[in-house]
Amino acid sequence: MGRKLSRDSQQTPPQVPADILPAANQLAVSINPPTKAEVSKANNSLESGKAARPDGFPPEALKADVQTSTEIIHPLLMKIWENEEIPDDWKKGYLVKMPKKGDLSSCNNWRGIMLLSIRSKILTRIILERLKNVLDKSLREEQAGCTQEKLSRQAKEAEKSGLNINTKKTEGMRIKNKKQDPITLHDEDLNEVEQFVYQGSVVNKDGEKDEDIKSRTNKARHAFNTLRPIWNSPAASLLNKMRIFNANVKSVLLYGSETWRTTRSNTHKLQTFINRCLRNNINIEGQTSFPTPTSGTRLVKAPSKWKEKGNGGGSATHSGYPPQTSPSKPLTGIHMESEK
């Protein structure tokens, strides 16, 4: 890490300056010198317990008497603002390695932090607050979830009500985000995962639902096997079996299906599971068609014919769906209403 920092610091600036287009809208960001009120507010926002490098001023020394430290620092900031020159100490930073969880022999379980001058943080805090006050009003509502310190503010508001976020049980996931900065809460890195279960549905960073469909199928299979005494009972009628199947198995299988893409592969997986349950266990035979999914149809319709096996020498055959008033509709398949 030290060699990489040294190599990057020796690079020469580009010969051709960057062609940066002028902004379409000029934001009303104040460029006036810092006021004493801003210095005092920035001083109070300093976090205690931070290392005092490289200038040797710990934040506790500045926060011990905010009024006195404001009177001392304000003239310095005024001079820096007018001359547009930053002290050399403020340009330096100490790079320190910090261990993370796991095997410390792996470089991935270490992270680096930069120790900067505490006094320089007062000036940068003033500039940041000026930018935030203007930019937050211009951001779209869809970008509200990406604002900095949102998680920390949420944790502070929760603590006012006696609720504490458990960092060991909290996980983070990046969705199409190239940034690799650690997600921290209370100075602890949150565990980042490729996928997690949210309200019974499997969510992954790629947005695919194959794992979710697989998980729902396994849960529906478990629910089906739990009710096997009912499927094997000769006392239960076919109509009652189908009602139980729709209420206790198919509902588990299709939980959260509103977020699934209607693809032929997903449709085939779901219909195959239902056909296997009906044909091999509930003793229903049928003929199922798999129409190509369209933008107006979700999943597939039920088999057009089904019949009950094991009824002596004859069979009870039904064509199409039962009447609209029947509580068993749809009896089989994954029939869902059209989106239109």
N, C-alpha and C positions, 0 to 999 in steps of 0.2 A: 504493500500500500504506500509506503514511504517512497519507493523508487518511482511509482507511477505518478505521485504528486510532484516529485522533483522533475520528472520528464515533461509533464504538462506545463509546469511553471516556466520552463526554459523555451517554450515555443514563442516565436516572434509573431506580432500582430499581422493580420493580412495587409498586403500592399494596396489592394483595392477596397475601399470602404464599402460596406453593405448598402445596397440600394433599397432604402426603407421608404415606402410611400407615405405621404402625409396622411394624418388621420382625417377621416371624413367628418367627424364631429369632435370638436374641442370640448373636453370635459372641464367643468369649472372647479379645478383643483387649486387650492390656495398655494401661492408661491411666496407668501409673505414670511418674514423671519419667525422663528418659533416664539410663542408667547410663554410667559411664566405658568399660565394655567395648563398649557400643553406639556411643559416640562414636568410639572408636578403630577399630572395624570400619568405620564409615561413612567415616572419614577415609582409611583405606587403599583404599576402593573408589572414591575420586575419580580421574577420568581426567586424566592429565597432558596438557599442551599445549593447554589450554583458555584462552580469553581471560579476563583478570582484570577483569571489569566486573560491576556498577557500583561495587563497594566497593574494587576495586584489589587484592584478595588473590588471587594465583594459586594453583592447587592445589599446585604444587611447593613453595611456602612452608610449607604445612600438612603436607605429607608428608615434608619434610626431617627433621623430628624429631617423630614421631607422639606420643610420650609427652608432650613439652612442649606441643605444640599441644592435646592432649587436656586437659591440666590447665588451659589457658587458656580453651578453648571450653566445657568442661563447666559451669562456674558460669554462663556466659551463657545456655546452653540451659536450665538449671534455673530461672533467673529468668524467661525467656520462658514456660516451661511453667507456672509458678505464677501469673504475672500475666496469662497468655493475651493477650499483646500482642506483635506482630511488629515489629521495627525497620523504620523507613520505607525504609531502603536495601534491605531484603529484598523490599519490595513493588514495586520498580522493575525494569524489564527493558529492555534495548536490543535493538531489532529490526534485524537486519542482513540484507541481501540476499546470497544466495550463488548463483553461476551453476551451471547444470547442463550436460548435454551438448546439442549441437545449436546452432541459430541463437539467439544471445543477444539478437537484436532481438525475439524472441517472448517474451511474458510467461510463457508456460507453461514456459519453460526456465530459470526462476528460482525459487528457493524462499527462504523466510524462516526464520531461526533466532533464537531469543530468548536473549540473554546474561543470565543471572541471577547473583545473588550466590553465590560459591563457599561461603561459610559457611552460607547458607540451605540448600544442598544436603545438608549434613550432617544437619540436622534432618529434612528431607523423606525422606532415605534411611532414617533410623531409623524413621519412621512407615511407610514403604513396606515395610520388612522385617517389621515387626510384622503388617501386613495380609497380606503374602504367606504368612507361616508358617501363618496360620489359614485363609486362603481357598484355598490350594493343596490342602488336605486336604478341602475341601468341594466343589471343582469336579468336575463329571462327567468321565468319561474322554474323552467325545467333545469336550470343550472343551480338551483338552491341547494341541492344535495351535495354539490361539489365544493361548497365554500369551506374555507379553512376553519378549523377549530369547532366545526359543527358537533362532532362527537363529544368533545370536551364540554361544550356549553350544555349539551343534552345531559351529560353526567352530572354537571353542577345543579341543573334544575331538578333532576331526579333526587339528588341528595337533600334538597330542601324539604322534600316530602318523606324523607327517611328511606329512600330507595337507593341502593348501591349496585352499580354494574359490576358483575363478577368478571374480571379480566381473564381468568382461567377458563371460563365457560363461553366467553365471547370470541367469535371467529369472524374473520373478514375474507372477502373474495373480490378480486378485481375482474371486471367485465370489460374486455376490450380496452384495457388501460395499459399503456406502455410504461407508466411510472412505476418504479420499484421502491419508492420511499416507504419505510415501515410505517404501518398504521399503529399509532401509540395512544394509550389512555393511561393517565396517572403515571407517566414515564415508563410504562411497560409496553412492549411490543405485543400486539395481538397476533394470535396464530392465524396464518393465512392458509386457506384450503382451496382445492380445486372444485369441490361441490359440497353442499350441505342440504339437510332436510329442513324445509320451512313449511309448517302447518301441514305436514304429511306428504308434501310434494318434494321431489328431488330437484334442486336447482344447481346448475353448473355454469361455469363461466363462458362456455361456448353457446349457451342458449338451446342446446339440443335436449330432446325429451326421451331419448332411448332409454336412459337409466331410470327415468321416472316411470315409463311404461313397464319396464321390467320389474320395478319395485311394486307397482300397483298390481301386476299380474301375480307376483308371489303372495301378496297379501290377500288377493281374491282367491287364490288356490288354497291358502290356509283357511279362509272363511268357508270355502266349499267343503274341505275335508272335515272341518268341525261339525258340519251339518250332515255328514254321511249317514248317520242313523235314520234321518228323515228321508234321504234319497232311496235308501234300501227298504223302507217300510212299505209293505203292501197296503196298509191302512190309509196312507195319505194319497189323495187323488192327484192326478196330473196337474189339475188346475191349481191346487194348493201348493204343489211343489214349485210350479212356475212363479207363483206369487212370492214364495220364500226366496227363490233364486234371484228374482229381480230386486227384491228389497235388501237382501243380505249379501249377495255375491256381486251382481252386476253394478250395484251402487258403489261398492268398494273398488271395483275394477275401473270405473269411469270417474272416480273422484279427481277433480282438477283437470278433467279432459278439455275444459274450455281453453286452456293454454296450449294444447297440443296442435301441431300441424297436421292437416288432413293429407297424409301421404298413403300411397298404396301399401307400402311396407308396414306402416303402423296399423293401418286398417286390417291387413292380413293377420298380423300378430294377435290383435284383439279378437277377431272373428274366429281364428283357429282355437284360441283358448275356450271361447264360449261353445263352439261346436264340440270340442272334446268333452266338456262337462255334460252337455246335453246328450250326446250320442252314447258315450261310454258309461255314464254313471246314472243318468236319469232315464235312460232307455228311450231316447227320442231320436228318430232318424229324420233327416231332412236334406234338402238340396239348397245350397247356398250359392249365391252369385256375388261377385265382387265388382260392382260398377266402378268406373273411374271417378274419383272424387272431383267434384266441381266446386266452384266458388260459392254456390248456393246450398250445398249439401254437406253436412258434417258426418263423418264416419260412414257407415253403410246401413242399408235397410235389412230387415229381418228376412229369414228364409221364406220363400213363397209357399212352401208346403212342409208339413211335418206330420208325423203319425206316431202313435204310441205302440211300442212293441210289447209282446207277452200278454195280449188280450185274447187268450184262447186260440181258436182257429182263425178268427177275423182280426180286423184292425179298425181303429177309428182314425179316419183321414180328414184333415181340414185343409182347405185351400185358402190362401190369402190370410188377412188379419181377422181376428174376431171382431164383433161389433164394437162401435165406439164406446158403448156404455159398459163394456166388459172391463173390470178392474185389472185384468191380466194383460191388457195390451201395453206394449208389445210383448208377446210371449217369449220370443227367442230373438237372437241377434243383438245388434248394438244400435238399434234404430234410435235416431235422435231427430228432433224437428229441424226443418230447414231454417237457414239464417234469414231467408227472404220473408 
